[in-house]
Amino acid sequence: MSPAQLYRLRTRRRWINEDGHVLVDVRYPSPEAARRDDLAAYADYFLTTAREQLLSPFVPVSLAALVGDAHDDLRAGLLGILGTVRGVLNSSSTLRTWRDYAMTRSSLADCWRDTGPLGGDDLRSLAAAVERAATPGKRRYGLTTPVTVYTAIGPRLRGFPGATELLTGVGYATAVCRANVALADIVQGDSDLGLFENGSRITLDDAFEGGGVWRSHHPGDAEAPGDPLAPAGRGWTSTLPAPSEPESAAELPPVDLPLADDASLGVGDLLRSDAREIVWRGSLRLAHLIDGWFLCIRTSSRS
């Protein structure tokens, strides 16, 4: 395509968004497939769509000859090879990795020395903002209440002057990986399992959405410590309303809600309860959008 054609597509945001990323609709064959990580999805691609490439006689050593031609053996062998590649990347003295992405240490050093957009100054500013995000302001009377703030890396990087063009194409993946590595290094080096001297606890909440989402909570010492770089997913949990007690709980018939295995519906608000029906509301969760279902139960005096 010519630059003019590409510009029109990016402006219309029909097939390509403003960042130059191709937009596609994806339908997963099952809920399990939707929850696969990138490595497992890549392996499934080779075992199905690209199976002929995997078993090509032109490769130096056939995977089938190494592990056998049974499907399960192929999967185990392929995952073993991909795991070996991941191990090599993680152990390299010249590379740094963030999740399934690798970058050279020299490029990171150049980024920290860069004084332009998305360079070292902006990364330090981002890290300081995440660390201070949940620090409560001084109050003259009373105690401060707990504060939780979620910071999505992608939108935050877009806020830096001059960053727009640097976040187009593969530049977006490069920028968010560098930012997440910078935050991970600060959390590992300057905190005790995510707990900083200012009393805030910083942890990774989502490794994918928004270029990665970090959670800042104060007071951090009130929470049990854990691996600060393990995506905790508390952001979705925090969107659920607190359970509300009915005015007369004794008058309500017991209702057994068959939740999903991961209890993805959570709690809800009781709106109305009488002799005919019980009505409540709950939050629509990401799992419902991915799986394509939402549970609705109706009880009445006739059923």
C-alpha positions, 0 to 999 in steps of 0.5 A: 500500500502507498503511504496515502492508502495506509493513512486512510485506513488508519484514519477510518479505523476499519481494518487498521487502527490509528497505531497501524495494528491490524484489527481482526475478530476472533472466535474461540472454539471453547472457553479453554482455548480462550484462556490459553497463553501465547505459547500454548496457542502457538503450539496448537497452531503448529499442531493443526493449521501448520501441521504440514510445516511441523512435519516437513521432510525438509527440516534438518531433523523431523520432530516426528522422528524425535518424539514419535508420530502420536499427537500427544507426543508431538505436543509434548515434544513441541512444548519441550522445544519451545520451553528450551527456547524460552530457557535460552532467552531467559538465561542469556547475558545479552537479553532481557525478557518480559513475559514472552518478549525478549529485548537486548540489554544494550537497547534498554541501556540506550533507552534509559540514556535517551532524553527524548519521548519514552526515554529514561526521563519518561520511564522514571516519571512513570515509575514514580507515578505508579509508586505514588499513585495510592499514597493518600494525601494529608488530612487534618482530621481522622484516619485515611482510608485504603486507596487502590489505583490501577495504572495501564501502561499503554494509555499512560505512555500515550500521555507523554509528549511526542509519544504518539508516533513512537507507539505505532506498529511494533513500536508499541510492543517495544515501548510497553515491554521496556516500561514493564521491565523498568517497573519490574526492576524497581519493584524487585530492587527497591521494595520488599515483595512490592512493599515500598517505604512510603507504605504502598504495595505495587504489584502486577495485576494484568500482564496483557490488557492495556499493555500491562496493568499495575496495582498500587495499594495503600496501606500495603502492609495490610495485605499478605505478601506474595510474588509482586510480578505474578498477575493477580487479577484483582482489578476485575474482582474489585469491580464487583459490588459489596454483598448487600443483606436483605431487610428480612433475610429470614423471609427469603427462600434459599436460592442455590446459584450454580456458579462457574468453577471460577466463581466468575459471577461473584456477588450481586445486589438484591433488588426485589424479593416477594412471593413471586420472584427474587430479582438481583443484579451482578457485574458483567465480567470479562469471562462472560464476554470471552465465553459468550454466556451469562447466567440468569435464574428466575424463581416463582411460586409456580415453578 
